Amino acid sequence: MTDFTVGDDCFRLDGKPVRLLSGALHYFRVHEAQWDHRLAMLAAMGLNCVETYVPWNLHEPREGEVRDVEALGRFLDAAERAGLWAIVRPGPYICAEWENGGLPVWVTGRFGRRVRTRDAEYRAVVERWFRELLPQVVRRQVSRGGPVILVQAENEYGSYGSDAVYLEWLAGLLRQCGVTVPLFTSDGPEDHMLTGGSVPGLLATANFGSGAREGFEVLRRHQPRGPLMCMEFWCGWFDHWGAAPVLRDPEQAAGALREILECGASVNIYMAHGGTNFGGWAGANRSGPHQDESFQPTVTSYDYDAPVDEYGRATEKFRLFREVLEGYAEGPLPALPPEPVGLAGPVRVELTEWAGLGDVLEALGDPETESGVPPTFEELGVDRGLVRYRVAVPGPRQAYPLGASGLRDRAVVSVDGVRAGVLTEESGTLPEPVAGPAEVELWVESLGRVNYGPRLGEPKGVTGGVLHERQYLHGVRARGLRLDAFDDAGAVAAVPFGPVAAAAGAGDAGRTGLFRGTFTVEGVEGVGGVGGIRGTTGASAASTTSSVSGARGPSSAPGVPDSSGTPGASGVPGVDHAGLELPGWTRGFVWVNGFCLGRYWSVGPQRTLYVPGPVLREGANEVWVLELEDAGEPRVELGPGAPVETDAPGVVQP
């Protein structure tokens, strides 16, 4: 039996000192069929360990509806095959730039500010979840011959709260569930964070991107003995919609990594490979020194400027990190696996069918409710997606300003069927006044829930009310359209599609809706010079529509397959990925063969969506585009994807 312990100054494996050279790779951000390649890239960079979070809301989106917790176990098995140890961070809160910090909306909607505290009802649902999840970890601990060597209790708790009773209870729960490997906490290297987030008897670790000596000095004030570890070495950063991309100089990042190791510390590179926020699971932040100011939604890509980019390729940062890590390796580093191959292109797909947003709601939406005030997304059971609110302005009355208070996050508003404007949290009043009587319709979209800071768990929708002058408009009808409703291919097949030309003649209603089309991928040796793959469009693709209508690809939640089959069962030989662009469109979601790639938005900075090769099919492929604001020319373009190195301007992350 292997024994992994926390010593006075280092980790020990069967009594011998060992340094953890770990990298973060989240199984839920990488298609399951690509896990082996990405893990091999980590090993080739010089790492001996992989770290992953576990998002509760992905696996239990509605209370009691538990989905494929075995995905975590399969990932840990893949890590073992790659020769890597594993660190598991099960939360229940994970941050991770993930929707709601990984907490299900049915939890935050019910308990509000009681989450992440000693509250008995909150603890009861956490315990039930952990007892469902943790057997996947327990049976794979290093003491049982598996790869798991460390498990985290909570996550950066000192940045949020100070409930020591809750933290000690959570650590005890992990032990009760059978976790015997060392437990740890991780927090920023500041006194109040380490005071609030540490647990007596558990290893405390620090999270930072630079200044290792100063950070570890603070950590030592709180933990005089034990191995030093930077649990999150931020080698890059994430991007927000409408903001410049954030980049970090590779040489500067490599120097910061070297400083950590020169301190004799272990490290977890966050992220070693970031992956993608498929399925609309990207989170959001609030600006300001205390993360409670303007709303900042996170983009679909979680490339993170990591050493292994979103497409699975080695970057300059990878090469420099490998040089640093090679000096701490016990032998020669493994060779790099073959570089992933992109789809030869460009492939232009003309979308041929369209259904208005109202028709999509009729086919896929939840039942309509009516109440005095607008219900929140949480009250309607909507996590990702949108809600249509309808309310009447009584009349006759003169024209007054009309708006929505407490709007989260964005509303496209029509008055008597005519587009009247787009409202946001910052700009919540229509540009022109509205007279009564009138019928008002607001399509409100959640752009991602806050994942960090005091605004964690804030509700979505019209959280105040619809106002005409100072008067609340009551008698609100609301109907939710959950994003996961599109997982049901049979339901999507029932949407009443018509020819795409009908959108142009539908007035304002034609600016939004669900667009559908096909493209064909053929294996033709030597064509395109990349993988021998050719994409075709036009009559040959359009003629195959009936053969792929309603067909499902792998699940929109990677690692959580549906009844249609196992992720990775599809795919085109020789094609590992593609990049998808939607020039001329505004904002919405896109699917390829039933797999939700995530949100697109013309405000940038992200222009290309990553398409995992396993979701493509040799032959006919189907694309859906759900446009929520203003459709441009209805087309989609696919190609090999963005290059490894870019000269895009950005904010340099220190």
C-alpha positions as CSV (number, residue, x, y, z in Angstrom):
1,M,0.0,0.0,0.0
2,T,1.4,3.4,-1.0
3,D,1.5,6.0,1.7
4,F,1.4,9.7,0.8
5,T,1.9,12.1,3.7
6,V,2.5,15.7,4.6
7,G,5.9,16.1,6.3
8,D,7.4,18.9,8.3
9,D,9.0,20.5,5.2
10,C,8.0,18.3,2.2
11,F,5.5,15.8,0.9
12,R,6.5,12.2,1.4
13,L,5.7,9.1,-0.7
14,D,6.4,6.0,1.3
15,G,8.7,8.1,3.5
16,K,10.7,9.6,0.6
17,P,10.6,13.3,-0.1
18,V,8.6,14.2,-3.3
19,R,7.9,17.5,-5.0
20,L,4.5,17.9,-6.7
21,L,4.8,19.4,-10.2
22,S,1.1,19.6,-11.0
23,G,-1.0,21.2,-13.7
24,A,-4.7,22.1,-13.8
25,L,-6.8,20.4,-16.4
26,H,-10.6,20.3,-15.9
27,Y,-12.2,17.2,-17.2
28,F,-15.5,19.1,-17.8
29,R,-13.8,21.6,-20.1
30,V,-12.2,19.0,-22.4
31,H,-14.1,16.5,-24.6
32,E,-13.7,13.1,-23.1
33,A,-12.2,11.6,-26.2
34,Q,-9.3,14.2,-25.9
35,W,-8.4,13.6,-22.3
36,D,-5.6,11.2,-23.1
37,H,-3.9,13.6,-25.5
38,R,-4.1,16.6,-23.1
39,L,-2.8,14.5,-20.2
40,A,0.1,13.3,-22.3
41,M,0.9,17.0,-23.0
42,L,1.1,17.7,-19.3
43,A,3.5,14.8,-18.8
44,A,5.6,15.9,-21.7
45,M,5.9,19.4,-20.2
46,G,7.5,17.8,-17.1
47,L,4.5,17.5,-14.8
48,N,4.0,14.5,-12.5
49,C,0.4,15.4,-11.3
50,V,-2.9,16.8,-12.6
51,E,-5.5,18.8,-10.7
52,T,-9.2,19.2,-11.4
53,Y,-12.2,20.8,-9.8
54,V,-15.6,19.1,-9.7
55,P,-18.6,21.3,-10.7
56,W,-21.7,20.3,-8.7
57,N,-24.1,22.2,-10.9
58,L,-23.0,20.2,-14.0
59,H,-23.6,16.9,-12.3
60,E,-26.8,17.9,-10.4
61,P,-28.5,20.7,-12.3
62,R,-31.8,20.0,-10.6
63,E,-32.2,18.6,-7.2
64,G,-32.0,14.8,-7.3
65,E,-31.2,14.7,-11.0
66,V,-27.6,13.4,-10.7
67,R,-25.7,13.0,-14.0
68,D,-22.7,10.9,-14.6
69,V,-20.5,11.4,-11.6
70,E,-18.6,8.5,-13.0
71,A,-17.0,11.0,-15.4
72,L,-14.7,12.1,-12.6
73,G,-13.7,8.5,-12.1
74,R,-13.0,8.0,-15.8
75,F,-10.8,11.1,-15.8
76,L,-8.8,9.9,-12.8
77,D,-8.3,6.6,-14.5
78,A,-7.0,8.4,-17.6
79,A,-4.6,10.4,-15.3
80,E,-3.3,7.1,-13.9
81,R,-2.8,5.7,-17.4
82,A,-0.8,8.8,-18.2
83,G,1.5,8.2,-15.2
84,L,0.2,11.2,-13.3
85,W,-0.9,11.6,-9.7
86,A,-4.1,13.6,-9.2
87,I,-5.4,16.4,-6.9
88,V,-9.2,16.6,-6.6
89,R,-11.0,19.8,-5.5
90,P,-14.6,18.9,-5.0
91,G,-15.8,22.1,-3.6
92,P,-18.8,22.3,-3.1
93,Y,-17.8,25.8,-4.3
94,I,-15.1,25.9,-6.9
95,C,-15.0,29.4,-8.5
96,A,-13.1,28.4,-11.6
97,E,-14.7,31.1,-13.8
98,W,-17.6,28.6,-13.9
99,E,-21.3,29.4,-13.8
100,N,-22.3,30.2,-10.1
101,G,-18.9,29.0,-8.9
102,G,-20.1,25.4,-9.4
103,L,-23.1,25.7,-7.0
104,P,-26.4,24.7,-8.5
105,V,-29.0,27.4,-8.9
106,W,-31.5,25.4,-6.9
107,V,-29.0,25.6,-4.0
108,T,-28.3,29.4,-4.2
109,G,-31.9,30.2,-5.1
110,R,-33.1,28.4,-2.0
111,F,-30.5,29.3,0.6
112,G,-29.2,32.6,-0.6
113,R,-26.6,34.1,1.8
114,R,-26.7,30.9,3.9
115,V,-24.6,29.0,1.3
116,R,-21.0,28.3,2.4
117,T,-21.9,28.6,6.1
118,R,-22.8,26.3,9.0
119,D,-26.5,26.5,8.0
120,A,-28.0,23.1,8.7
121,E,-30.2,22.9,5.6
122,Y,-27.3,23.9,3.3
123,R,-25.0,21.4,5.0
124,A,-27.6,18.6,4.4
125,V,-27.6,19.1,0.7
126,V,-23.8,19.3,0.5
127,E,-23.6,16.0,2.5
128,R,-26.0,14.3,0.2
129,W,-24.0,15.4,-2.8
130,F,-20.6,14.5,-1.4
131,R,-21.9,11.0,-0.5
132,E,-23.0,10.6,-4.2
133,L,-19.7,12.0,-5.6
134,L,-16.9,10.9,-3.3
135,P,-16.9,7.2,-3.9
136,Q,-15.4,8.1,-7.3
137,V,-12.4,9.6,-5.4
138,V,-12.2,7.2,-2.4
139,R,-11.7,4.1,-4.5
140,R,-8.9,5.8,-6.5
141,Q,-6.8,7.1,-3.6
142,V,-3.1,6.3,-3.7
143,S,-3.5,4.2,-0.6
144,R,-5.8,1.9,-2.7
145,G,-3.5,1.8,-5.7
146,G,-5.0,4.8,-7.5
147,P,-3.6,8.3,-8.5
148,V,-5.4,10.6,-5.9
149,I,-2.9,12.1,-3.4
150,L,-4.6,15.2,-2.2
151,V,-8.2,16.5,-1.7
152,Q,-9.2,20.1,-1.1
153,A,-11.7,21.3,1.5
154,E,-13.9,24.1,0.0
155,N,-12.0,26.6,-2.2
156,E,-10.4,30.0,-1.5
157,Y,-12.8,30.3,1.4
158,G,-10.8,33.2,3.0
159,S,-11.8,35.4,0.1
160,Y,-15.5,34.9,1.0
161,G,-16.2,34.1,4.6
162,S,-14.9,33.2,8.1
163,D,-17.1,30.4,9.3
164,A,-14.6,28.1,10.9
165,V,-17.5,25.8,12.1
166,Y,-18.5,25.2,8.5
167,L,-14.9,24.5,7.3
168,E,-14.2,22.1,10.1
169,W,-17.5,20.3,9.5
170,L,-16.7,20.0,5.8
171,A,-13.2,18.6,6.5
172,G,-14.9,16.1,8.9
173,L,-17.4,15.2,6.2
174,L,-14.7,14.4,3.7
175,R,-13.2,12.0,6.3
176,Q,-16.6,10.4,7.0
177,C,-17.0,9.8,3.3
178,G,-13.7,7.8,3.2
179,V,-11.1,10.3,2.1
180,T,-7.9,9.3,3.9
181,V,-5.3,11.1,1.8
182,P,-4.1,14.5,3.1
183,L,-6.7,17.4,3.0
184,F,-5.7,20.9,2.2
185,T,-7.1,24.4,1.8
186,S,-6.0,27.1,-0.7
187,D,-6.2,30.9,-0.3
188,G,-4.6,34.1,-1.4
189,P,-1.3,35.0,0.4
190,E,-3.0,37.6,2.6
191,D,-3.4,37.5,6.4
192,H,-7.2,37.8,6.4
193,M,-7.6,35.2,3.6
194,L,-5.4,32.7,5.3
195,T,-7.1,33.4,8.7
196,G,-10.5,32.9,7.3
197,G,-9.8,30.0,5.0
198,S,-7.4,27.7,6.9
199,V,-8.4,24.7,9.0
200,P,-6.3,23.5,12.0
201,G,-4.6,20.2,11.1
202,L,-5.0,20.7,7.3
203,L,-2.2,21.8,5.0
204,A,-2.7,25.4,3.9
205,T,-1.5,26.4,0.4
206,A,-1.3,29.7,-1.4
207,N,-2.6,31.0,-4.8
208,F,-0.7,33.7,-6.7
209,G,0.8,34.5,-10.1
210,S,4.1,36.1,-9.0
211,G,6.1,37.1,-6.0
212,A,6.6,33.6,-4.7
213,R,9.1,34.6,-1.9
214,E,6.7,37.2,-0.5
215,G,3.7,34.9,-0.8
216,F,5.4,32.0,1.0
217,E,6.6,34.4,3.7
218,V,3.0,35.3,4.5
219,L,2.0,31.6,4.3
220,R,4.7,30.7,6.8
221,R,3.3,33.2,9.3
222,H,0.2,31.1,9.4
223,Q,1.8,27.7,8.9
224,P,5.3,27.5,10.3
225,R,5.8,23.8,9.2
226,G,4.7,21.7,6.3
227,P,5.5,21.7,2.6
228,L,5.2,24.9,0.7
229,M,2.9,24.8,-2.3
230,C,1.4,27.3,-4.7
231,M,-1.9,25.6,-5.4
232,E,-2.7,28.0,-8.2
233,F,0.2,29.5,-10.1
234,W,-1.7,31.8,-12.4
235,C,0.4,31.5,-15.6
236,G,-2.2,33.4,-17.6
237,W,-5.7,34.8,-17.2
238,F,-9.3,34.6,-18.5
239,D,-11.1,37.0,-20.7
240,H,-14.4,38.9,-20.4
241,W,-16.8,39.8,-23.2
242,G,-16.3,43.3,-24.5
243,A,-12.8,43.7,-23.0
244,A,-9.3,43.3,-24.4
245,P,-7.8,39.9,-24.1
246,V,-5.4,39.3,-21.2
247,L,-2.0,38.0,-22.0
248,R,1.1,37.1,-20.0
249,D,4.6,37.3,-21.3
250,P,6.0,33.7,-21.6
251,E,9.4,34.5,-20.3
252,Q,8.1,36.4,-17.4
253,A,5.7,33.5,-16.5
254,A,8.6,31.1,-16.8
255,G,10.7,33.2,-14.4
256,A,7.8,33.2,-11.9
257,L,7.6,29.4,-12.1
258,R,11.3,29.1,-11.6
259,E,11.1,31.3,-8.5
260,I,8.4,29.0,-6.9
261,L,10.6,26.0,-7.5
262,E,13.7,27.8,-6.2
263,C,11.9,28.2,-2.9
264,G,11.8,24.5,-2.6
265,A,8.0,24.5,-3.1
266,S,5.6,22.3,-5.0
267,V,3.4,23.9,-7.6
268,N,0.1,23.5,-9.5
269,I,0.1,25.4,-12.8
270,Y,-3.3,27.1,-13.3
271,M,-4.1,26.4,-16.0
272,A,-1.8,23.9,-17.7
273,H,-4.6,23.5,-20.3
274,G,-7.7,25.6,-20.0
275,G,-10.1,24.1,-22.5
276,T,-13.5,25.5,-23.3
277,N,-16.7,26.6,-21.4
278,F,-19.0,24.4,-23.5
279,G,-22.7,24.5,-23.1
280,G,-23.0,28.0,-21.8
281,W,-21.3,27.2,-18.5
282,A,-19.0,30.2,-18.4
283,G,-19.3,32.3,-15.3
284,A,-18.9,36.0,-14.6
285,N,-17.3,38.5,-12.3
286,R,-17.9,41.9,-10.8
287,S,-15.4,44.6,-11.2
288,G,-13.9,46.7,-8.4
289,P,-11.5,46.1,-5.5
290,H,-14.2,44.1,-3.7
291,Q,-15.8,42.5,-6.7
292,D,-19.1,44.2,-6.3
293,E,-19.3,46.7,-9.1
294,S,-20.0,46.4,-12.9
295,F,-20.9,43.0,-14.4
296,Q,-18.2,41.2,-16.4
297,P,-19.3,38.0,-18.2
298,T,-16.6,35.5,-19.1
299,V,-16.1,34.4,-22.7
300,T,-16.6,30.8,-24.0
301,S,-12.9,30.1,-24.5
302,Y,-11.0,29.1,-21.4
303,D,-7.7,29.1,-23.2
304,Y,-6.3,31.1,-20.2
305,D,-3.1,31.9,-22.2
306,A,-2.0,28.5,-20.9
307,P,1.1,26.6,-22.0
308,V,-1.2,24.1,-23.8
309,D,-3.6,26.2,-25.8
310,E,-7.3,25.6,-26.3
311,Y,-6.6,23.5,-29.4
312,G,-4.2,21.2,-27.5
313,R,-1.1,22.7,-29.0
314,A,2.2,23.5,-27.4
315,T,2.9,27.3,-27.1
316,E,6.1,29.2,-26.5
317,K,5.1,29.2,-22.8
318,F,5.0,25.4,-23.0
319,R,8.5,25.3,-24.3
320,L,9.8,27.6,-21.7
321,F,8.0,25.9,-18.8
322,R,9.4,22.6,-20.1
323,E,12.9,23.9,-19.9
324,V,12.3,25.0,-16.3
325,L,10.7,21.8,-15.2
326,E,13.3,19.6,-16.9
327,G,15.7,20.7,-14.3
328,Y,13.5,19.1,-11.6
329,A,12.7,15.9,-13.4
330,E,14.0,12.6,-12.2
331,G,14.7,11.4,-15.7
332,P,14.2,12.3,-19.4
333,L,10.9,13.9,-20.1
334,P,8.4,12.1,-22.4
335,A,8.2,13.1,-26.0
336,L,5.4,15.4,-27.1
337,P,2.4,13.5,-28.5
338,P,1.5,14.4,-32.2
339,E,0.2,17.9,-32.6
340,P,-3.6,18.0,-33.1
341,V,-4.7,18.5,-36.7
342,G,-7.3,21.0,-37.8
343,L,-10.1,20.7,-40.3
344,A,-9.0,21.9,-43.8
345,G,-10.9,24.9,-44.8
346,P,-12.4,27.3,-45.1
347,V,-15.9,25.7,-45.1
348,R,-18.8,28.1,-45.5
349,V,-22.2,26.8,-44.4
350,E,-25.3,28.4,-45.7
351,L,-28.1,28.0,-43.2
352,T,-31.3,27.1,-44.9
353,E,-34.0,26.9,-42.2
354,W,-35.3,29.3,-39.6
355,A,-37.8,29.3,-36.7
356,G,-38.8,32.4,-34.8
357,L,-38.0,32.7,-31.2
358,G,-41.6,32.5,-30.2
359,D,-42.0,29.2,-32.1
360,V,-38.9,27.9,-30.4
361,L,-40.3,28.8,-27.0
362,E,-43.6,27.1,-27.8
363,A,-41.7,23.9,-28.7
364,L,-39.0,23.8,-26.1
365,G,-40.0,26.2,-23.3
366,D,-41.3,25.5,-19.9
367,P,-44.9,26.2,-19.0
368,E,-45.9,29.8,-18.7
369,T,-46.6,31.2,-15.2
370,E,-48.5,34.3,-14.2
371,S,-47.9,36.3,-11.0
372,G,-48.0,39.8,-9.6
373,V,-44.3,40.4,-10.0
374,P,-41.7,39.0,-12.4
375,P,-40.3,35.7,-11.1
376,T,-36.5,35.3,-11.2
377,F,-34.8,32.6,-13.2
378,E,-34.2,30.7,-9.9
379,E,-37.9,30.7,-9.2
380,L,-38.6,29.4,-12.6
381,G,-35.9,26.7,-12.4
382,V,-33.8,28.2,-15.3
383,D,-30.1,28.0,-14.9
384,R,-28.6,28.8,-18.3
385,G,-30.9,30.3,-21.0
386,L,-33.5,33.0,-21.1
387,V,-37.0,34.0,-19.9
388,R,-39.7,35.8,-21.8
389,Y,-41.7,38.2,-19.7
390,R,-45.0,39.7,-20.9
391,V,-46.9,42.5,-19.2
392,A,-49.6,45.0,-20.2
393,V,-49.4,48.7,-19.9
394,P,-52.9,49.9,-18.9
395,G,-54.5,52.7,-20.8
396,P,-55.3,55.1,-22.0
397,R,-52.3,57.0,-20.6
398,Q,-49.7,59.3,-22.0
399,A,-46.2,58.2,-22.9
400,Y,-43.8,57.7,-20.0
401,P,-40.4,56.1,-19.6
402,L,-40.5,52.3,-19.4
403,G,-37.8,50.1,-18.0
404,A,-36.8,47.2,-15.8
405,S,-35.2,47.6,-12.3
406,G,-32.8,45.0,-11.0
407,L,-32.3,43.6,-14.5
408,R,-29.8,40.7,-14.8
409,D,-28.5,40.6,-17.4
410,R,-29.8,41.7,-20.8
411,A,-33.3,42.2,-22.3
412,V,-34.5,42.6,-25.8
413,V,-37.7,44.6,-25.5
414,S,-40.7,44.8,-27.9
415,V,-43.8,47.0,-27.5
416,D,-46.8,45.9,-29.4
417,G,-44.6,43.5,-31.5
418,V,-42.1,46.2,-32.5
419,R,-38.5,46.2,-31.3
420,A,-38.1,49.1,-28.8
421,G,-34.6,48.6,-27.5
422,V,-32.1,46.5,-25.5
423,L,-31.8,47.0,-21.8
424,T,-28.9,46.1,-19.5
425,E,-28.2,46.4,-15.8
426,E,-26.5,49.8,-16.4
427,S,-29.0,51.1,-19.0
428,G,-32.4,49.9,-17.8
429,T,-34.8,52.3,-19.5
430,L,-36.0,52.3,-23.2
431,P,-34.8,55.2,-25.3
432,E,-38.3,56.3,-26.2
433,P,-41.3,56.6,-23.8
434,V,-44.2,54.2,-24.1
435,A,-47.9,55.2,-24.1
436,G,-50.8,52.9,-22.9
437,P,-52.4,50.7,-23.6
438,A,-49.6,48.5,-24.9
439,E,-48.3,45.0,-24.7
440,V,-44.6,44.7,-23.6
441,E,-42.4,41.7,-24.1
442,L,-38.9,41.3,-22.6
443,W,-36.6,38.5,-23.6
444,V,-34.1,38.4,-20.7
445,E,-30.9,36.4,-21.0
446,S,-28.5,35.4,-18.3
447,L,-24.9,36.0,-19.4
448,G,-23.4,33.8,-16.7
449,R,-23.6,33.8,-13.0
450,V,-21.0,35.4,-10.8
451,N,-18.4,32.9,-9.6
452,Y,-16.3,34.9,-7.2
453,G,-16.9,37.5,-4.5
454,P,-19.8,38.8,-2.4
455,R,-22.2,38.8,-5.3
456,L,-22.0,35.0,-5.6
457,G,-25.5,33.5,-6.0
458,E,-27.2,36.7,-7.0
459,P,-30.5,35.9,-8.9
460,K,-31.1,36.4,-12.6
461,G,-34.0,37.9,-14.5
462,V,-36.1,41.0,-13.7
463,T,-35.3,41.0,-10.0
464,G,-37.0,44.3,-9.3
465,G,-39.9,45.0,-11.6
466,V,-41.1,46.5,-14.9
467,L,-41.7,50.2,-14.3
468,H,-43.8,52.7,-16.3
469,E,-42.7,56.0,-14.9
470,R,-42.6,55.2,-11.2
471,Q,-45.4,52.7,-11.4
472,Y,-44.8,48.9,-11.2
473,L,-46.6,46.9,-13.9
474,H,-48.1,43.9,-12.3
475,G,-49.7,40.7,-13.7
476,V,-46.5,39.4,-15.3
477,R,-46.5,36.2,-17.5
478,A,-43.2,34.5,-17.6
479,R,-41.9,31.5,-19.6
480,G,-38.4,30.0,-19.4
481,L,-36.3,28.6,-22.2
482,R,-33.6,26.5,-20.6
483,L,-30.4,25.9,-22.7
484,D,-30.5,22.2,-21.9
485,A,-33.9,21.9,-23.6
486,F,-31.8,21.7,-26.8
487,D,-30.2,18.5,-25.5
488,D,-33.4,16.7,-26.5
489,A,-33.0,16.1,-30.3
490,G,-36.6,14.9,-30.6
491,A,-37.9,18.2,-29.1
492,V,-35.7,20.2,-31.4
493,A,-37.0,18.2,-34.4
494,A,-40.5,19.4,-33.4
495,V,-39.6,23.1,-33.8
496,P,-41.6,24.4,-36.8
497,F,-38.8,25.4,-39.1
498,G,-39.5,27.2,-42.4
499,P,-37.2,28.5,-45.1
500,V,-34.5,30.9,-44.0
501,A,-35.9,33.5,-46.4
502,A,-39.0,33.7,-44.1
503,A,-36.8,35.5,-41.5
504,A,-36.3,38.4,-43.9
505,G,-40.0,38.9,-44.3
506,A,-40.9,38.6,-40.6
507,G,-39.9,42.1,-39.6
508,D,-38.4,42.4,-36.1
509,A,-39.3,38.8,-35.3
510,G,-36.9,37.7,-38.0
511,R,-33.9,39.3,-36.3
512,T,-33.9,36.5,-33.7
513,G,-34.6,32.8,-33.7
514,L,-33.2,29.3,-34.4
515,F,-31.3,28.9,-37.7
516,R,-30.5,25.4,-39.1
517,G,-28.3,24.1,-41.8
518,T,-25.8,21.4,-42.8
519,F,-22.3,20.9,-44.2
520,T,-20.4,17.9,-45.3
521,V,-17.0,16.6,-44.3
522,E,-15.4,14.1,-46.7
523,G,-12.2,12.2,-46.3
524,V,-10.3,12.8,-49.5
525,E,-6.6,12.1,-49.4
526,G,-4.4,15.0,-50.1
527,V,-7.1,17.6,-50.3
528,G,-6.5,20.7,-48.2
529,G,-3.2,19.6,-47.0
530,V,-4.4,19.2,-43.4
531,G,-5.6,15.7,-42.5
532,G,-6.8,15.1,-46.1
533,I,-10.2,16.4,-45.2
534,R,-12.5,18.5,-47.4
535,G,-15.5,20.5,-46.3
536,T,-18.4,21.0,-48.8
537,T,-21.4,23.2,-48.8
538,G,-24.2,24.1,-51.1
539,A,-26.6,21.7,-52.8
540,S,-24.8,18.5,-51.7
541,A,-24.9,19.6,-48.1
542,A,-28.4,20.9,-48.1
543,S,-29.7,17.8,-49.7
544,T,-28.6,15.7,-46.7
545,T,-30.7,17.8,-44.2
546,S,-33.3,15.1,-43.7
547,S,-30.7,12.4,-43.0
548,V,-29.2,14.4,-40.1
549,S,-32.3,16.2,-38.8
550,G,-32.5,15.7,-35.1
551,A,-29.3,13.7,-34.9
552,R,-27.4,14.0,-31.7
553,G,-23.7,14.3,-31.2
554,P,-21.9,13.8,-27.9
555,S,-23.5,15.5,-24.9
556,S,-23.3,19.3,-24.5
557,A,-21.8,18.6,-21.1
558,P,-18.4,16.9,-21.7
559,G,-18.0,13.8,-19.7
560,V,-21.7,13.6,-19.0
561,P,-23.0,11.6,-21.9
562,D,-26.7,11.2,-22.6
563,S,-28.5,8.1,-23.7
564,S,-27.5,8.6,-27.3
565,G,-24.0,7.2,-26.7
566,T,-20.5,7.7,-25.4
567,P,-18.6,10.9,-26.0
568,G,-16.0,10.3,-28.7
569,A,-18.1,7.7,-30.6
570,S,-18.3,10.1,-33.6
571,G,-15.5,11.9,-35.3
572,V,-13.7,12.2,-38.6
573,P,-10.4,10.3,-39.0
574,G,-7.5,12.6,-39.0
575,V,-9.4,15.7,-37.7
576,D,-8.8,16.7,-34.1
577,H,-10.6,20.1,-34.2
578,A,-12.1,22.9,-36.1
579,G,-12.7,26.6,-35.5
580,L,-16.1,28.1,-36.1
581,E,-16.9,31.7,-36.8
582,L,-20.3,33.6,-37.3
583,P,-19.5,36.8,-39.1
584,G,-22.4,39.3,-39.1
585,W,-24.2,37.8,-36.2
586,T,-24.7,39.5,-32.8
587,R,-25.2,37.2,-29.8
588,G,-26.4,33.7,-29.1
589,F,-25.4,30.0,-29.0
590,V,-24.3,27.5,-31.6
591,W,-24.5,23.7,-31.8
592,V,-22.7,21.2,-34.1
593,N,-24.5,17.8,-34.3
594,G,-26.3,18.6,-31.1
595,F,-23.1,19.6,-29.1
596,C,-23.4,23.1,-27.7
597,L,-20.1,24.9,-28.4
598,G,-21.2,27.8,-26.2
599,R,-22.0,31.5,-26.5
600,Y,-20.8,33.8,-29.3
601,W,-21.0,37.6,-29.1
602,S,-19.9,40.1,-31.6
603,V,-18.4,42.4,-28.9
604,G,-15.4,40.1,-28.8
605,P,-12.6,39.6,-28.0
606,Q,-13.4,36.0,-28.9
607,R,-14.2,35.5,-32.6
608,T,-13.7,31.8,-33.1
609,L,-15.4,28.9,-31.2
610,Y,-13.5,25.7,-30.7
611,V,-15.1,22.6,-32.2
612,P,-13.8,19.3,-30.8
613,G,-13.0,16.8,-33.6
614,P,-15.0,14.0,-32.0
615,V,-18.3,15.9,-32.5
616,L,-17.8,16.1,-36.2
617,R,-19.0,13.3,-38.5
618,E,-17.7,12.1,-41.8
619,G,-20.5,13.0,-44.2
620,A,-23.4,15.3,-43.2
621,N,-23.1,17.6,-40.2
622,E,-25.9,19.8,-38.7
623,V,-25.5,23.3,-37.3
624,W,-28.0,25.2,-35.2
625,V,-27.6,28.9,-34.4
626,L,-29.8,30.5,-31.7
627,E,-29.6,34.2,-32.4
628,L,-31.0,36.3,-29.5
629,E,-30.5,39.9,-30.6
630,D,-29.9,40.6,-34.3
631,A,-29.1,38.0,-37.0
632,G,-26.9,39.2,-39.8
633,E,-26.2,37.2,-43.0
634,P,-27.2,33.7,-42.0
635,R,-23.9,31.8,-42.5
636,V,-21.3,29.9,-40.5
637,E,-17.7,29.4,-41.4
638,L,-15.4,26.5,-40.3
639,G,-11.7,26.2,-40.6
640,P,-8.6,24.8,-38.9
641,G,-8.9,27.3,-36.0
642,A,-6.8,30.1,-34.6
643,P,-3.0,29.9,-34.9
644,V,-0.9,29.0,-31.8
645,E,0.7,32.4,-31.6
646,T,-1.3,35.6,-32.2
647,D,-0.4,39.3,-32.3
648,A,-3.7,40.3,-31.0
649,P,-3.4,43.4,-28.7
650,G,-4.2,42.7,-25.1
651,V,-3.7,43.6,-21.5
652,V,-0.5,42.2,-20.1
653,Q,-1.1,40.2,-16.9
654,P,1.8,40.7,-14.4
